[in-house]
Amino acid sequence: MSARGKIKIDAEYCKSCGYCIEHCPKKVIVLGKVYNQAGYYPAEFSSGECTGCAICALVCPEACIEVWRE
């Protein structure tokens, strides 16, 4: 049984750089459709099979991603 993960992205700190989207091996992160107070479209967790690898959190320059494993 593989690990399952949960991702929380702080939308107000995300600057839409796309590093998390680019590096996610399961492609479960997408850019949102509603902009934040700074005028960026923050990344969002989409439905999918997150493994909890935390690569997204490691590559995020704003440190606005938290990952939990179940």
Sequence and secondary structure as in RCSB ss.txt:
>XXXX:A:sequence
MSARGKIKIDAEYCKSCGYCIEHCPKKVIVLGKVYNQAGYYPAEFSSGECTGCAICALVCPEACIEVWRE
>XXXX:A:secstr
    EEEEE TTT     HHHHH TT  EEE SS  TTS   EEE SS      HHHHH TT  EEEEE 
